[in-house]
Amino acid sequence: MSKTENEDDTNEKQDGKPEGILEKIQQLGQTNVPQMSQDANIHCLTIIGQIEGHMQLPPQNKTTKYEHIIPQLVAIEQNPKIEGLLVVLNTVGGDVEAGLAISEMISTLSKPSVSIVLGGGHSIGVPIAVSCSYSFIAETATMTIHPIRLTGLVIGVPQSFEYMDKMQERVVKFVTKNSNITEEVFKDLMFAKGNLTRDIGTNVIGPDAVKYGLINEVGGIGQALGKLNELITQKGKEGLIQ
């Protein structure tokens, strides 16, 4: 074998990993995409950093790109080997419409899903956290609930205000529909004064998120996987009965 062929082989396999796997790590931050999973019935989807939607964020920002998430969710729904979805969140929020799109897709999956908030699930991360069949939050994790805003400037055009208000109502309705929190309590948290410096809203810590009915349970990765396996087993039994 020539030196050139050896070099090509090295380029194709670095550290014993095929080039395709290295590309998946670079593009998606993970190797086990739904199409390639052969030994596991659970797919782990990570929502980290800032959710990037229609506007491209600066390269130094840690982002979750919604154009990467949506094809994965479609593949999870179509792949018969994937029986459940685990969503791990540590996000500051981001694009509202992209976050709602991800939330709607997760909530309409035919397969069981469990979310776990680690560190933080702020802003538009809240709808994503409650979109799953069951939700967990770490005891030290937080969730920031606040009104939708663009730049913090006063909106002087009535049409712009109405658009923002309707978008905010979409978020409120989705969260209250997919969790046990009431619209009144959620809006009280959203418009509370004095909790956030120079802003309105509330920073909710793990146990309080459960108390308000926003999240189902305080727990970690073990409890989340245990619950997901329980839901998968339950769905399998229901299928047999039908």
FENGIVEN-V479307 format. One record per helix or strand of 2 or more residues. SS is the DSSP state (H for helix, E for strand). FROM is the first residue (numbers start at 0). TO is the last residue. Records with the same first field share a line. If there is no record, write none. Layout:
SS = FROM-TO + FROM-TO
This chain:
H = 2-11 + 18-27 + 33-35 + 65-77 + 95-106 + 124-129 + 157-176 + 182-189 + 205-210 + 220-240
E = 12-13 + 16-17 + 41-51 + 62-64 + 83-93 + 111-120 + 133-136 + 141-144 + 192-195 + 198-199 + 201-204 + 216-217
